[in-house]
Amino acid sequence: MNTTDLKFELLATGYHRISTHEVNIGGVALGGTNPIRIQSMTNTDTLNTKATIEQSIRMIEAGCEYVRITAPGVKEAENLKAIHNGLRKAGYQTPLIADIHYNPKAAEIAAQYVEKVRINPGNYTDRKTGKLDFTETEYQNEIEKIRERLKPLIEICKNNGTAMRIGSNHGSLSERIMSRYGDTPMGMAIAAMEFINICEDLGFHQLVVSMKASNPRVMVEATRLIVALMNETDTCYPLHLGVTEAGDAAEGRVKSAAGICCLLEDGVGDTIRVSLTEDPEKELPVAKYIVDRYNNRLSSDQSEKVILSLNSFSFSKRTTRSSGIIGGPNLPVVLASQPEPDNATFKPDLVINQFDTENNKSPYTFITITQPKRPSAGLLTQLMTNSNAILIAEGNDNQAPLWYRSIFNELIKLNIDVPVILKKVYETNNPEAFLVQSGADMGTLFADGLGDGIWLESTDLQIRKHLVETTFFILQATRSRISQTEFISCPSCGRTLYNIQDALARVKAATRHLKGLKVAVMGCVVNGPGEMADADYGYVGSGKGKVNLYRGKELVIRNIEEAFAVEQLVDLIKGDGKWVDNK
């Protein structure tokens, strides 16, 4: 499939949600003109009815509009009936979603008791056989096998009014898809389209679609591709957005906001899930901060849209000239008004108050433009003629990402290669809101290769202490500048048989200083090793209190006692010559 034949509009001005097919999920409609919905997933044992109901209630009371529950086997699928009845008896009508991976029979049972089932094209029907090449006939025969396996589920969904999410995950594509497209965003989109086509051929249209990856760039590109492919058939189904295995704490919140909001800025996304390795109740306030930015815009901005002149389907950093350490081949810089303490882990590249700008002793010529201004003819002339010029674009509200894009759009069209620093002053005193806002504002641009530096400011004294650290997290999340270990960590669910939150904390403490290394901490063999995608090392739950260790996707140590797993992970990294001492 050639992406030149596909179309996806990146907005530079004017917020417009794309038109999607409305899907009824247990009376809570999704898509169409409905608000962006938020959801989360339980991490209790699905066979523990009481614990799952209690956690579901906590999630609902925290704002969850759809509750997802894993059903890895037939017993868990059967128990969804008891969970569903228990919630309804307690007075809660929130729709339930069954999360299915390998077991078609579990999906067929679950679809009778819940309002929606989620299946993954990569592992719902296919099994790994080691086959690398498929003739066209073999390729089409496999699709026909999928059709036959899906038929029973589709009929059950039709008869019970059950919706279905077709969710492609990076790292869990079938051998057949991999043989033709590789482990790529296009492969993810094609896998989902095959299932969509089968559902449509069988007269089923209550569909939701998602493209999930731990790398926000991959997730963004795959989602744009599936939207473009669906638009070619004139039916765009509702989009579920999320950066899977985003991790925890500040990094997880920033990474989620960067990936999700990059798409929401283009009007793509009907429901979101923020995947944190924390209790699911903690995901929901983060999700609400995100959707509030956009649900509040639904009727407020219907201005004429301008399309950003940028390739929608592949990442390419904008080419700029260099001025000192800014622009050109240099990594994006971190600016600050004040220096960090000597013992700080992260320090800015440039401290503005250390420049003697009044006496023209600064090595840089900073030219500032503030939202909502447009570049004047005089400013554009300055940028073109002054080889030392650096543009500081200062946003001031939740629509700053589109304004930043509009500035870049004018520079790109006029072929002005001036470096651009993105600046914003935050007035919130809520640390979590700040992480979401800054991740959305800055991550949205850097996920598309736009920007040569970030300058965050805050009116709140406590948040000021974390400005530089947060900036580095944003650059790391968008793979723009790697400054520490990259952690890929699933949020856990009922399949997880060890304390993944504690494990992540211990793995982080031991390996955080290994700059450039990717370490995955996964709850079970369903998500790992496949969905830890491009991790260098994997720490994966294999049973109750047991852990498998992976080098890439190769299982190297099996069934370690959890108490010794981190130590053996460190030994594995050291044995591979990739360890450096923490200084």
N, C-alpha and C positions, 0 to 999 in steps of 0.2 A: 504494500500500500504506500503510495507516494503522498507525503504530507502537502505537497504543492497543490493537490486537488482538494484539500480540506480548508475550511474557513472557520476561524474563531476570532472574535473581535476583542481586543484589549482596549478598555476604555481609558481615555485621557481626560475627558470631562463628561459630566452628566451621568448620574447613577441610574441604571436601568436594569431591573431583574429580567433574566431571560424567561420566556414563556415555557412552562413545563406542564405536562399532563397531571391533572389532579388525581391523587390516589387516596381512597378512604381506608384508614387504618383504625379499625375499632371506634369509629365516630370522631377521630381526631384527624382531620384531613391534612394531607401533605401535598405541596406543590401548588401550581396555579397561582392564585393571589393570596394564599394563606401565609401567615408569618413564618419565619424560619424557626423550626422546632429544635428543641434540645433533648438529648438522650444520654443514657449511660448504661453500664452493664454491671450486674451483680458479680461478686467474686466469692460467694458462698458455695458450698457443695449443693448442687441442684437437688440431690436426694434428701437434703436437710430442709424439709418444707418450712419449718418454723423460722429458721435463720434466714432463708431466702425471702420469705414474706416480710419479715421485720426489716431486712435491709432494703427491700423494694419500697417499703413505706417511707423509710428515711430518705431515699432518693426522690420519691415523689414529692415529699414535703419540702425538699430542697429545690424543687422546680423541674424535675424530670418529667418529660411529656411522653416518652416511650421508654419502657424498661426492657432491656435485653438480658436474656438468661441463656447460658450455654446448655446444649443438649448433645453431648458427645456420643451417647448411646441410647438404646431403646428404653432402658429403665428411666433415665433422666427425662426423656421425651414424654413417657407416660406420666411422670410425676408433675409435669407442667400443668396437668389438669387440676391436681390438688392445690398447687400454688395459685393458679388462676382463680379457682373457687374460693380459696382463703382470702385473697385480696378483695374479691367482689363482696364476700360476706362482711369484710371489715369496712366496706363502704368506698373502696377505691376502684375507679373505673379506668385507670390508665392502661392503655394497650400494652400487651406483652409481645416481645419478639424472641423467637427461638434462634439461637446461633448454632448452625450446623456446619460441620466440616466434611468428614469422610463418609457419613452413614446416611444414604438415601432413605432407608427405612425409618430412621429417627426423624428425618424431615417430614415424612408422610404421617407419622403419628403426631408430631408436634403441631402440624398444620391444622389438626382438628381441634386443638385446645387454645391456641394463641391467635393473635390478630395479624401476625406477620412472621415469616421465616426468612432467615438469611442463609444463603448458600454461597460457596466460593467455587467458581468455575475451575480453579486450579487443582482442587483436591476433592471436590464433591463426587466426581465420577471416575477420574483417571487414577491410575496406579503407576508407580515408577517401575519400568521394565528394563531400562538401560538402552532403549531404542533411540537412535540418533537421527535416522533418516526415515521420512515418510514419502511414499509416492503420492501423487495426487489422488489416486483411487483410495489408498489407505487413509489419507487425510480425511476425505469425505466420508468414508465408512465409519470413522471414529465419531464424526458429527452425527451420523445416523444412530449410532449406539447411544449417544447422549440424549437424542430425541426420545428414544424408547425408554430410557431410564427416567427422564423428566416427566413423561406423560402422566404417570400415576400421581405425582406430586401436584402437577398443574390441575388435574381433575379434582383432587381433594381441596385445593385452594379455591377453585371455582365454586364448589359445592358449599364451602364453609365461609365464603367471603374473606378469605385470608390473602393478604398481600405478600409479595416476595421481594427481598432485596438480593440482587445479583452483585456480589462484592468481590472484585478482583484485588488480590494482594500481591505486591511486589515480592518476589522471592518464592512464590508458591504456584507458579504457572506450570501447566502440564508439559510433558515431554513433547507432545505434538505441537503446541504453540511455540515452545522454545526452539524446536527444530527449524521453524520458519522465521520467527521474529526475535529470538533471543529473550533474555530476561529484561525486557524493555518496556517503557510506557506504551508503545504501540502494541506490544504483545498483550499487555493488561487490557487495553481497550478492545482489541480484536476478540479476546477470550470472552469478555462480557457481551459483545455484540452477537456472538454465536448463540449465546443463551437467550438474549433478547429476541433474536430472529425466530428461534424455536418456539418461545412463548407466544409470540405474535401469530405464527403460523397455526398454533393450536388455539387461537382465539382468547389468549389471556393477556390482559394489559394492566393489571394491578401491580406494577413494577416500580421498584426504586433501584438506583444504580450507585455504586461507589467504587472509587479507585484509591486504595490505601497503600502508603509506604512510610517508612520511618524517615526517609529523605524527603523534605518538603518539595524540592525541585522535581523529583520523580512523581510525587503525588499530584503536583500542579500540572505538569505536562500531560500525564495520563488522563486527568480529568478533562483538560481542554480537548484532548483527542476524542474521548468518548462523547463529549458534547457535540463536536463537529461531525462525528460519525452518525449520531442519532439525528442531528439536524438534516442530514442528507436524506433520511427516511421520513422527514416531516413530523416525527413524534419524539419529543425530548422528554424522557421520564425524569421524575424528581431525583435530585442529586444529594447523596449523603456524603458529607465532607469530614475528613479527619486525618491527622498525621498519626499513624499507628506507632505504638511503642515509643512514644515521645519522651518517656522518662519521668522524672519527678521534679519537684521544687521549682526554682526560677527557670532553669533550663527547659523543663517540660512545658511550662506555660508560654514561654517565649517562642519555642519551636512550634507549638500548636497554633498560636496566633499568627505567626508568619505564614505558615502554609495555608491555613483555612482562609485568612483574610485576603491573601493574594487572589483567591478565586471569588470571594464575596464581593470584592471591589468591582469585578466584572459582572456582577449580578448572577453568579453561578452559585448554587447551594440552597437547598430547601430544608435540610436538617443537618446538625453537626454533633459530633461526639468528641470531646477532649479526652484523650487517652493518657491518663497519668498513672504512674505506679504508686498510687495512694488509694485510700478508701474512696469508693465511687461517689459518695456524697460530696467530696471535695472537688470533683470535676465540674459539678453543675454551676457553681458561682462563676467559674472561669468561662464556661460556655455562655452564660447569661451576659457577661461583660461583652463578649464578642458579638452575639446576635443583637444586642441592644444598639450597637453602632449602626446596624443596617435596618432592623425593623422600624426604627424611628425615621428612617429616610424614605420609607415606602411611598409616601405621598408628598414629601417635602422637596424632592429634586427630580423634576421631569424635564430638565433643560436639554437642549439639543446635545446629542452625544458626539464626541470627537474620538476617532480611533487612533490608538498609539501605533506609530510606525515601527513595529518590532515583530520578529518571528515568534509566533505564539507557541511553537511546538519544539523548540530546542533552545537550550541555555547558551547565551553568548554574552560575555561582559562587554559593555559599551567601551569602545576604544577612545581613549583620551590622551592628550599630551601630558607630559609630566612637568610638575613644578616642585623642585625639591623632592620630598618623600611622598608627595601627593600626586595621584594620577599615573598615567602611563602603565608600566609593568608592576608598579608598587602595589602591595596589598592595601586594602581599604584602611584608612587611618581612623584613630579614635581621638577626638578632640575633647577638651575639658577647659573650664574656666579656672579651676584651681588644681594644684598638684595633689596626688594621692599620698597617704602616709608611706613612710619608707618600707614598712612591713606589708604593704598591700600586695595581694596576689596579682592583680591586674593594674597596670598603669597606663595613662594616656600617652599617645605618641607626641601630641602637641598640647601645651598648656598656654592658652591664649593670653592670660594676664602677664606672662613672662616676656611677651613681645613689646618692644617700645614703639608702638604704632604711631604715637604722636610725633616722634622725631624721625619717622620714616626709616626705622632700623629693622623693621620686620622683613624677613626674606620672602614673604608672601604678600600678594595683593588680593585681599579679600573683598569681594563685591557682593553685597547682600540684596536679596529680593524676598519680600514678605508676602505671604498669602493674604489676600487673593490677587495681588498685582500680577500683571502680565509683563514680560520683558519689553521695555521700550526700545525704539530704534537706537537711541543713544547707548543704552546698556548693551545691546547686542553688538554694536560697533566696538565698545570697550572690550568685550569678551573675545572678539575676533582679532583685535589689533594688539592687545597686551598679552604677550606670551607667558607672563607670570601670573595672569589672572586666575583666581579660583572663585567660583560662584558658590555662595552660601544660600541655599533655599530654605527659608524658615516657615514651616507650617504652623497653624494655630488652632485647628479643630479636628474633629473626627473624619472630615473629608480631605485631610491633608494628602493622603496617598494619591488621590486623583489629581490634586493640584500639582504635586511633585511630578507625576507622570506628564501633565500638560507642559511643564517647563522642559522636561527631557524631550518631549515631542517636538517642540520648537527648535531645540538645539540640534536634534537629529535631522530634521527637515532642512535646516540651513547648514548642515555639516560643520557645526561649531564643536570642536573637540575639547572644550574647557572642562577641567575636573569640577565635579559638583559635590559639595558637602551638604548632607541633609541635617537640618537642625530643627529642634522643637523644644519648647518649654512646657513642662507638665505641671498642672495646678492641683491635681488630685493629691490627697494625703493617704490614699489607700494603696499599700504596696502591691497588692494583687492586681488592682485596676491599672496601676502604672506598668506592670509587666506586660499585661495584655495590650494596652494602648501603644506602648513603644514597640512591642513585637509586631503589632499590626502595621503601624505607621512606617517603620523602617524595613522590617522583614519583607513586606509586600514589594518594595522596590528592589532590594538586594536579591530576592529570589529570581528576579528577571535580569540581574546583572546591571542594574542602574544605581550608580552611586560610587563615589570614591572615598567617602568617609562619613562618619556620624558624629553629631554633637548633641548630646542630651543635656537638658537643664531641668531643674525642678524648683518650685517655690517651697517645697516641704523639706525641712532640715533632715529628717530621717531618710527620705528617699534619695537625697543628694549623696548619701554615703554609698549608694549602690548604682550610681549612674554609669560609671566606667565599667564595672563588672557586667551590668546589663547590656551595655553596648557590645562587649566581647561575646556575650551569649547570643545576641542577635546575629552577629557575623558568623559565629560557629553554626547556628541553626540553619542558616542559608548556605552553608559550605563556602562562604566568601573568604573566611580567614580562620584557620584552625589554630586555637591557642591552648587547647587542653584535650584530654581523651574525649572521644565521641561515644556517648553511652546510648545504646538502643535497648529500651526496657519496656516490656509489655505491662499493661495495667493489671493483669491477672484476672482470673475468673474461676468458676467452679472446677476447672480442670487442674488448677495449680495446687500441688500437694506439699508445698513448703512456703515459708514466710518470705515472699519475694521482696517485700519492702525492706526488711532487715538485710536480706542478701544484697540488694542494690546498694544500700548504704555502706556495707562492708567492702563490696567490690570497688565502689567509688573511692573510699578512703585509701584503698591499697594501690589503685591504678590511675587516679585522676591526673597525675603529673606526666603520664606517657603521651605527650603531645603528638597528635596525628594518628594514634591508634584507635580503632573502633572496637568496643567491647559490648557484647549483647548479653543482657540478663533476661531470660525468657522463662515463663511459667511452666511450659510443658512441651512435649514433642510435637504438638499440633502447630504451635507458632514457631518453635525452633526445631531444626535448624533452618527450615525454609524461609520463614518471614523475617529472620534477622538479616536477610539480604546480603549486604556487602560487609558485614562485620569481620574483623580479623580473628576475633576469639568469641566463643559463645559459652555461657554458663546457663545450662538448660535443665529444668526440673525433669527427672525421669521416673519419679515415684515418691512415695511418702518419705520425706527427709533425705531424698537421694538426688544427686546432680550428675549430669553428663557434661564433659568439657569438649569443646570443638575448636579445631583450628580451621578457620573458614567454615565450610560446611562438612568437614571431615571429623567424624567422631573419633577422638583420640583416647579419652579416658571415660570409662563407663561406671555408673552407679557408685559415685563417691559419697561417703557420709557428708552431710551438709556442713558439719563442724570443721571439716578439713578441706572443703572445696575451694575456698578463696586462696588458701596457702598453695594448693596444687595448681590453681590457675596462675598464680605468680611464678611458680616453678616452671610451668609450661612456657610462659612468655620469656623467662630468663633463658631457658634451654634453647629457644629459637633466636637468641641474640638480640631481642627487641626491648630489653629492659634497660632503663637508665635510672640511676639513683635520684631520689627526690631531694633537690637542693633547696 
